[in-house]
Amino acid sequence: MAIRLGTVPIYVKDQAEALRFYVDALGFEKRMDSPMGEGLRWLTVAPPGEATDFVLASGFGGDDWEARIGHSHGCVLLTDDIDETYRTWRDRGVQFTEAPTLQEWGAMQALFNDPDGNGFVLVQLPD
């Protein structure tokens, strides 16, 4: 039996604004943009070449979906060159809360938030 990670929800206020951030600032690709009922859309993005994507969720996910905005934290994105990724994303307007820093466990790590306050960890693993 094979199990793999498919889609991770990221709750956002404005899907168009979130899409601009993930595509223009982070360089992700838009994977799917489909209506799913009155005023709702299934909008997914992902790093190029990756199987797992993020759904930029707005208006669905239960009665408390608005309370979830800005509360996604700890998702780790891996890079093979944290300094280059940091500079590129910073120049594109990504707001980092921590610059690349060597961690006690041997990896380099930087922290950033999307425009809705969802937090991510950018990591370069040791060789």
C-alpha positions as CSV (number, residue, x, y, z in Angstrom):
1,M,0.0,0.0,0.0
2,A,1.4,3.4,-1.0
3,I,0.6,6.5,0.9
4,R,1.7,10.0,-0.2
5,L,1.0,13.5,0.8
6,G,-1.5,15.2,-1.6
7,T,-2.7,18.7,-0.6
8,V,-2.0,20.9,2.4
9,P,-4.5,23.7,3.2
10,I,-3.3,27.2,3.8
11,Y,-6.2,29.5,4.9
12,V,-6.1,32.9,3.3
13,K,-8.4,36.0,3.3
14,D,-8.0,36.8,-0.4
15,Q,-7.2,34.1,-2.9
16,A,-6.1,36.5,-5.6
17,E,-3.6,38.2,-3.3
18,A,-2.4,34.9,-1.9
19,L,-1.9,33.6,-5.5
20,R,0.2,36.6,-6.4
21,F,2.4,36.0,-3.3
22,Y,2.9,32.3,-3.9
23,V,3.5,32.6,-7.7
24,D,5.3,36.0,-8.0
25,A,7.3,36.1,-4.7
26,L,8.0,32.4,-4.0
27,G,8.0,31.2,-7.7
28,F,5.4,28.5,-7.2
29,E,3.3,27.4,-10.0
30,K,-0.5,27.5,-10.1
31,R,-1.8,23.9,-10.4
32,M,-5.5,24.1,-10.3
33,D,-8.1,26.9,-10.3
34,S,-11.6,25.5,-10.5
35,P,-15.0,26.8,-9.3
36,M,-16.5,24.7,-6.5
37,G,-19.9,26.2,-5.8
38,E,-21.3,29.6,-5.4
39,G,-18.4,32.1,-4.8
40,L,-15.9,29.3,-4.0
41,R,-12.9,28.1,-5.9
42,W,-10.3,25.3,-5.5
43,L,-7.0,27.1,-6.0
44,T,-3.7,25.1,-5.6
45,V,-0.1,26.1,-6.0
46,A,3.2,24.2,-5.6
47,P,6.9,24.5,-6.0
48,P,7.8,23.5,-9.5
49,G,8.3,19.8,-9.9
50,E,6.8,18.9,-6.5
51,A,3.9,16.4,-6.1
52,T,2.4,17.9,-3.0
53,D,0.5,21.2,-3.4
54,F,-1.1,23.8,-1.2
55,V,-4.8,24.7,-1.5
56,L,-5.2,28.4,-0.9
57,A,-8.4,28.0,1.1
58,S,-11.0,30.7,1.5
59,G,-14.6,30.3,2.3
60,F,-14.6,26.6,2.9
61,G,-13.3,24.1,5.5
62,G,-16.0,24.4,8.1
63,D,-17.8,27.1,9.9
64,D,-14.6,28.4,11.5
65,W,-12.5,28.8,8.4
66,E,-11.9,32.5,9.0
67,A,-10.4,31.7,12.4
68,R,-7.9,29.5,10.7
69,I,-6.4,32.3,8.6
70,G,-2.8,33.0,9.7
71,H,-2.6,29.9,11.9
72,S,-0.8,27.6,9.6
73,H,2.8,27.4,11.0
74,G,5.8,25.1,10.8
75,C,5.5,23.8,7.2
76,V,9.1,23.2,6.1
77,L,10.2,24.0,2.6
78,L,13.6,22.6,1.6
79,T,16.2,24.4,-0.5
80,D,19.6,23.4,-1.7
81,D,20.9,27.0,-1.4
82,I,19.3,28.9,1.5
83,D,21.4,32.1,1.0
84,E,20.3,32.4,-2.7
85,T,16.7,31.6,-1.9
86,Y,16.6,34.0,1.0
87,R,18.1,36.9,-1.2
88,T,15.8,36.1,-4.1
89,W,12.6,35.9,-2.0
90,R,13.6,38.9,0.1
91,D,14.1,41.0,-3.1
92,R,10.6,39.9,-4.2
93,G,9.1,41.2,-1.0
94,V,8.9,38.2,1.2
95,Q,9.0,39.3,4.9
96,F,11.4,37.1,6.8
97,T,11.2,37.0,10.6
98,E,14.5,35.2,10.8
99,A,17.4,35.4,8.4
100,P,19.3,32.2,7.6
101,T,20.8,30.9,10.8
102,L,22.8,27.8,11.6
103,Q,20.8,25.5,13.9
104,E,22.3,23.3,16.6
105,W,21.1,20.2,14.7
106,G,23.3,21.2,11.7
107,A,20.9,22.7,9.2
108,M,20.5,26.3,8.1
109,Q,17.0,27.8,8.7
110,A,15.1,31.0,7.9
111,L,11.5,31.9,8.9
112,F,9.0,33.8,6.9
113,N,5.3,34.6,6.8
114,D,2.8,34.9,3.9
115,P,0.7,38.0,3.7
116,D,-2.0,36.4,5.9
117,G,0.5,35.5,8.7
118,N,0.9,31.8,7.9
119,G,4.4,30.9,8.9
120,F,6.9,28.8,7.0
121,V,10.4,27.4,7.7
122,L,12.9,27.4,4.9
123,V,15.7,24.8,5.5
124,Q,18.9,23.8,3.9
125,L,19.8,20.4,5.2
126,P,23.5,19.6,6.0
127,D,25.5,17.8,3.3
